[in-house]
């Protein structure tokens, strides 16, 4: 994943006014009382009427929110992850309902990050607009925001989510998501599993390598690896730039691949991730006869 900041409504209201009879101006929603002074005519008192209370304009509603392991992986709103490794990417997802006005929804969604001293660290916003053709009064949407944690510190953090239904001018009740920034995954925190490679690898022929990294620590955390090393039994090792990043819950795993990998040297190799202290061997055979 690239570690940068990202991110990813509205009927009419009817106001009823109390009518006034001829005479004094009415107050507090009651009609005035009128009496005649003509001889032989009885005074008539009109019965006060209540003024209907206008219905409030509808608001957007945040129905669920939580951290995601990956962007758009909304199943993780079931709280699969509660902390992120320092230098990883905090991804907060939300599900929300927007009120429809004149066949459309329009809203501004905002996410604000606070540290454990209640200091604002970052803020991001996005628009949510859509045409609604089925006559619904509300529609459900999903969205996410991503924040880079490279300049943060370990500790407790809070993200506040707010939605404004722009055409109504109403604001949803804020929802907060709390989480921790912890140490990223390192040596002793992971295991390499399910390495897949061809049975025979030929020199100068491209091949794929696939492997899983499992979080064997007791904390939800992140991979923040930017390089791997390929060792050879006789020639100098080669360091390759790689972005092995991802949020992994305790006991969870992520898959990574080398696609169209190739070498012009035969012999015994070791693919290593020094930052994690793991690796696996592979052999490159001479060309086909």
N, C-alpha and C positions, 0 to 999 in steps of 0.2 A: 504494500500500500504506500502511496505517497503520503508523507506526513505534512499536511497543510490544512488550513482551515476551510471547511466547506459548509455548505448547507444544502436543500431542495431544494356572510358571503352571502341574508341578505334578502320580501313582502313589504308590504306597506303597513303603516300603523294608522289607526283611526282614532282620533281624539273627539270625544263627545262633550259638548258644552251645554250647560243648563240654560234654558230659555228664560227670558224675563218678561213679566206681565207689565202692563202700563202702570206707572207709579214709581216707587222708590227703586233704586238699583239693588238687585239681589246680591246677597253675600253668603259665603259658606255653602253654596250649592242649593239654597232654599229660594223659593219664589216669594215675592213681597206680599203683604197683606193690604188689601184696599177696602176702605169703608166709605159709605155714602152718608151725607148729612141731610139728604132731602127728607122732609116730613113724610111719614107714612111708609118709608122704605127701610127695610131691615138691612143691617150690615151683613156683608157676605165675607167669610174668611176662607181663602183657598188653602187646600192641604199641601204642605211642603213635599217636595219630591227630592229623592236622593240623586246626586250626580254620579253616573257610572265612573269607576276608576279605569283609566286607560291601561290597556295591556302593555307591559314593558317590551321594548324591542328585544328580539331573540339574540342570544349570545353564542359564540363558539364554545365548544366544550372539549377539553383534553381528556380522553377516555383512558389512556394508558401511556406510560413513559418509562424508559429505563435504558441502561447501556446496551449497545450492540457489540458483538464480536467483530462484525464486518458491516460495511455500509449496506443498507437495504436488507439486512438479515433480521427481519422483524420478529421472527420466532424467538429471538433472544430476549424480547420484552418479558419473557417468563422468568427473568432474573438469572440467566445462566452465568453472568459475570458481574462481579461487584467491585473489582479493582483493576487497575491498569498499570503496567510497568512504566517507570520514568523514562521518557523519551519515546514512548509509544503514542498511539493515537486514541484519544477518547472520542467515542462515537455514541451520541445519545439519540435514541429514536423515540418517536411519539406517534400515537394514533389519536385522531381528533375528528370532531363533527363540526361542519360549518353550516350556518343558516342560509337558505336560498332566497334570493330576491330577484324578481323579474327574470327567472330562468337562468340564474348564474350565481356562482359563489366567488367571493373575493376576500382575501384576508392577508395580514402580515403576521408572520410567526417570528418570534425572537427568543434566542437562547443566550443567557448571561452566566458566566462562570465566576464563582467566588471561592477564595481559599479559606483556610480554617480561621483566619482573622477577619472574615467577612469583607475582604478587599476584592473589588472587581478586577479580574484578570483579563477577561476577554469577552467579546460580545459579537454575535452574528445574527443575521436575519435573512428571511426569504419570503417571497410572495407565493401565495397559493390561489390560483384562479382557474376556473373551469366553467363550461356551459353545462347546464342541467336540463335534460329534455324529458325526464319521466314524471315531472310534476312533484317531486319530493320536496318536503319542507327543509330537510337537512340531508347532507351527504357526508360520507366518511372518507377520510384521506389518511395517508401515512407520510412521514417525513423524517429526516435525520440531519444532524449537524456533527461535524468532525473538528476536533481541536488538537493541535500539536502540543505535546507536554514537555518538549526538550528544555525549555527555560523554567519549568516549574520545580517543585521540590516534593519529597515524599510527605504525605499527610492527608488530611481529610478535605474534600472539596464538595461544592454544591453547584448544580446547574439549575437555574430558574427558567422555566418555559412559560411564555405568555403568547396569546393569540388575540389579535384585534380584527373583528369582523368589520372591514372598512366601510362598507356601504351603510351599515347601521350605526357605526361608531361605538359599538359595544366591545367589551374586553372580557375574555374568558378568565375564570379564576386561575391564578398562577399555580403551577405544579412544580415541585422541586424534585431533583434526583440527586441523591448523595452517593459518593463513592470515595475510594482511597487511591492515591498514587503510591505504589510500592516499588521495591527494587525490581529491575527487569530480570528476566530469566537468564541465568548464566551457567557456568560449569557446575555439574551436580544437580541442576534443577530440571534437566530434560533427558530423554532417552530417544535414540534413533530407532525407528521401527519400520517394518514393511518396505524394505528397500527393494525396488524393482529395477532390473537392468537386463539387457539382452543376454542370452546364453553365450553368444559369441560376438565379440566386438572386434571389428577389423580396423586397422590403421587407415586413416584418411577417409573413413566412412562415417557419416553422422549417425548418432544414436541418442536415445533418451534415457535419463536417469530420473527415477521418482522415489521419494522417501517421505516418511512421516516423522514429525517431531512431536513427542508427547511431553506434556507438562507433568513431571513426577513430584513437583513441590507441593506444599500445603497451601498455596496462595494462587488466586487468579492473578495473572501477570501477562507480560508481553515479550515477544522477541524483537530485538532492535539490532539485528545483525546486518552489516553492510559489506561483508567480504567472506569468501571461502578460499581454501588453498588446495591445489592439486599437487601432490607429491609424486615423485618417480624414484625408482630404485637407483637410477644412475645419473639422471639429469637434474638441474636445479628445479626447485618447486616454483609453481606459478600461482600468484594471487589474483583472484578474479573478483571484480566488483559485483556484488549481488545484494538485492534488497529482500532479506528474509525477515519480514516484519509481520506481526499479527498478535491479536489478543487471544490468549488461550486460558480457559478456566482450569483450575486444579483437576488433574486427571484427564483433561481433554487433549486433543491433538490437531495439528494442521498439516496439510500436504504441500510439498514443494517439488519442483521439477527443474531439470536441465533439459532443454529441448534442442535437438540438432547439435549435440555436443560432438566434438571430434578432436583427434590428436594425430600428429604426423610421426609419433614415436611409438614403437611397440614396447611391451614389457608390463611390469607390475606397477599399478598406480594406487594411490590412496586419496580419496576425496574427503577433506577435513573441514570442519567448522571450528576453528580454534577458539572463538569466543565462547562456544558451548562445550568444548572438550569432547566432541563426538566426530565419527567418521566411518567410512566403509571402503573396502578395496574393490578394484576391478582390474581386469586384465585385457590388454589390447594385443590382438593376434596379428601376424603378418598378413599381407594382402592375399586375396584368393588366388589359387593357381590358375 
